[in-house]
Amino acid sequence: MMPQLPDPRNADILVYVGGQLVPRDEAKVSVFDSSVQGGDAVWEGLRVYNGRIFALDAHLDRLMDSARAMAFQEIPSRAEIKEAIFRTLQANGMRDGVHIRLTLTRGKKVTSGMDPRLNQYGPCLIVLAEWKAPIYRAEGIRLITAAVRRNSSQCIDSKIHHNNLINNILAKIEANVAGVDDALMLDVHGYVSETNATNVFLVKRNTLLTPHADSCLPGITRGIVMELARSHGIPLQERNISLSEVYSADEMFTTGTIGELTPVLAVDGRTIGDGVAGPLTRRLQELYRARTAQEGEPLPF
């Protein structure tokens, strides 16, 4: 069977790779690139709403922090990265309904191997912008609990937004086999961490609950939802959450740039609340939509 693109408009996109805009089919990195050799890269997901890139500076802050934590050399400046993003969007005529995968690899090596001293060409910046709506169904998703545990900070700090996503991919495979949308991942102590792709929130007796960002990514969307809760008088607790609390939650939703706020309808066959998006979930969705409609880095074209 011929591969089918989710959006046929993406067949002819131009991709920014290492300083050049190239057609999709020519968008490649070297076999010596560190992303190929060991998943040695950092990344961000961005979304464009009506001529604005939402939370761009927050995402660039995290990209820079991750690159510094990984001891990258010759990191591009914020201005250089923004210029690459703007060039890519303008070349593709993109101003709305767009998701950007922004990747910074450690770059090409002089020979294969894991030693960063072999990376003597400098980092490689990739800007992949696609026409892409939020990936989850608006009515909500179903999860199973993965057997594979989320990395703890004892192994690799989840605050580094790195490209080595095998941990998450293994959990996603479990979800695929179970016939559900995604997998809920626990930390090494058995507490809820996040899904394979998103952060999670519960609602119990009108209080919003979310796990500590110790074994999960402190997501940008997660942070905005927490900020919205505080500014609108919604009780919020950041604490350890057990799986039994998930099963008995009144509401549950996930957060992430790629999916925004998505209701969770069931976990491990247990219906969450009434099995539909709850009132607090819907309220926070509306507040988030209002935020994305009003804020963001304006495109200079």
C-alpha positions, 0 to 999 in steps of 0.5 A: 500500500502507498503511504497516505499522508494525514493531510495531503497539503504536507506532500509539498512542504519545504523543511529547514535542515541545517540552514537550507530549505529543501523539499520534503523528500530531500529533507535528510540528515547525515548517517553520521548525525548524532540524532541517528547515532544515538537519539542525541538531540533536543526538540520542541513542539510549537503551534501556530494560531491565526498568524501567531506562534503560541508560547514561542519564548517559553519553548525556546527557553526549554530548548536552550536549557535542554541543549545546555544540560546536554553540553551542546556546543555552538548553540544557535541564538534565539534570534537565529532560531526564530528566523529559521522558523519564520523563513520556513512558515513563510516559504510554506505559506503557513499562518494557522492550523500548523504544528512545528517540530523544532529539533536541534541535534548535536550535529554530524560526527567525524566517525561513528561513536557516542563520544561528543568530541566526535561532533566537530561540525556544530549542531544541526537545526531542523524546522519541520512545519506541517498542516496538522490539527490537534491529534486527538478526537475532540470527544476524548481518548481512552488509555491503558496503564503501561507496564514500562515505567517512565524514566526517573531523575535517577536515570535521566532527568525528564526536564531535558526534552531530548529525542531519545523517546524509546521509553515513550515509544514502548508505552505507545506500542502497548497502547496500540496492542490494547486498541486504545489511544495512548498509555498512562505511565507510572514512575518507578514508585508506582505513582502516575507520571504522564502518558507516553505523549502528554501531561495529565490532570485529574479532577476530584471534588472540584479540585485539580490534581496533577503529578509533580514534574519529577518523572514527567516533562514540565510541559508548557501547556501543563504550566499554562493550565496550572496558571489558568487554574490559579488565576481563576480561583480553581483549587490546584494540588501538585502531588503524588497521584496513585492509580486508584485515584485515577480510576475514581476521578470525577474528570481527567484530561491530558495536556500538550501542544500537539493535543491541547486539552483532551478529555480522558474517557476511560483508563484500564476499562474504568470509565472516568466520571460520566465518560464524557468531558466534565465541566471543569475540563470544558471550562479550562478548554475554553480558557486555553482557547481564549489564551491561544487566540489572544497571545503569541509571537506575531509572524513578520509576514 
